Amino acid sequence: MKQQCTNRQVKEQVCRRFFKQIAEAFDYLHAKGIAHRDIKLDNILIEEKTNMIKIIDFGFAAFCTNGQKLRIFCGTPSYMAPELVRKHEYDGRQVDMWALGVLLYALLAGTFPFKGANETELYGRIQRGIVKYPEMMSKDAKGIINKLLEIDSRRRYKASDLMRENWI
């Protein structure tokens, strides 16, 4: 993947191919009522020969029925959704969708959308949800990330919404 990356950024054309596979996987998982709850770059593997994506580490995964709220605080701080850092009950699938927004931003920008000197500062920035985009990121990619990094989990994209995006 060396030629497909510049510094820590993945070229958008390559990112689209990989992210499509990730989106399809989460569309499937969420349709089956499964929330991963620890989506991060470390848990997405690329099979070298086939360039196929493999999602690993289902240690925090949970089954979710429609309307069921979860209470367990888990995941990786930079990828946590606002409702999770507030320690509110949450829909595990919508927490996954937020994390997919962070993942997509990190792939395209080579950095995280929210940063802080400590967890308190990081969590404050996540709760405000203000994202600054690099100029080189396409309008379509920014639009998808905005819909994934929606603070209100009821308005945040679902996996099925993501699959209808032309960029995907």
N, C-alpha and C positions, 0 to 999 in steps of 0.2 A: 504494500500500500504506500510505499515511499513516494512514488510519483503522483499519487492521488492526493497528497497532503502538502500544504505549504505551512511551514512551522507546525503549529498544532491545529490548524484549520483543515477541514476536509473540503475539497472543491465541491461546489454546489451540485454539479452534475453527478458526481460520485455519491455525494451525501443523499441525493434523492433516491438513488437505487437502493442504498442500504436502509434508509429511513422507511421506504415503502415496505420492505420486508418486516421491519420492526412494527410499523403500523398494522400490517396484516396480522402479525402474531398477537398484538394486543386486541385487535378486533375479535379474533377468535377466542382468546382467553376471557375477555369481558363478556362475550356472548354466552360463554359457559359458566359465568358467575365467578370467575377467578380474578382476584386482584393480586398483583406481584408485590407491591408496596416497598420495593427497594431497587427501583430502576436507577441505574447509573452506568457510566461508561464502562466501569470495571465488570459489569454483569452482562455486557453485550460482547460476544465474541464473533470474529469473522473467520470462517473456515477458509484457509489459504488457497486451496486448490479450486474451490467452487465459488468463492466469494459469497457464500451463504451465511446468514446471520444465525447465531445461536444465543438464546437467552438463558442465562444460568442463575443460580442461587435463589431458589424459591423458598428460602428459610422463613421469610416473613409473609409468604403468600397466605391468602385467606379466601374462603368461599363467601360470596356476598349475594344475598337475595335482593330483589328490587326493594328499595326503601330501607334496607338494613343499614344501620350505622355502626361503625367500628369505633373502638375507644383506645386501642393500644397505640402508644406513641412509639413509632419505629421508622427506620429509614436512615438515609444519609443527609445531614443538615443542608447542604447546598441544593438538594433536590426536593426538599420538603415543601408541601403546599401550605398556604396561609392557614387553613383550618387545622392542619396538623401541628404547626408551630404554636398556634393558640391553644392547643390541647383541647379542642372541641371534638365532639363526635363527628365522624366523617364517612363519606362514601369511598371505599377503597379504590374503586375504579377511577373516580375523579382525581384522587391523589396520584394515581398512575399517570393520568393525562397531563397533570401539571409537570410531573417529572419528565414526561416525554418532551414537553416544551423546553425544559431546562437542557435536556439531552440534545435536542435539535439545535438550540442556540449554541451550546458548547461545541458541537461538531462544526458548525459554520463559522463561528467567531473565534474559536480556539481559547475561549475563556468562559467563565460562568456569568450569567446575567445579573446575579446578586452576589455581592461580596461584603465581608465585614471583618474587622480586626478581631472580633470574637463572636461567639454564637448569638449573644444578645443583639449586637449590631446587625449581624446577618439576618436574624429572624425579623428584626424591625424592617429591614429593606424588603424582605420577602412579603411581609404583610402589606407594605405600601404598593408593591408590585410595579414599580416604575422601571421600565427597561429602556436602556440606551442601545441603539443598534449601530454596528459599524456600517459605514457608507457602502461598502462592497456587497452587503447582503441584499438580495433581491426583494422587491416589494411583495412578491408572493410568499416567500419564506417568512418575512416579517409578519405578514397577515396571519399565517398559520400559527406562528409562535404567539402572537397576541391572543389568539383564540384559545390556545392551550394554557397560557399564563394569565388567564382571567381569574381575578381574585374571587369573584362570586362563583362557587363551584356549581351552582345550578345553571349558570350561563356558560360555563366552560365547555369546550368541545368534548364530545364523547368519541370513542373509537370509531363508531359508525359515521360520525360527522367527518372525521379526519379522512376516512376512506373515500369520501365524495370529492375531496379536493383535487383539482387538476394537477397541482404541483406534485402530489403523491403519485 
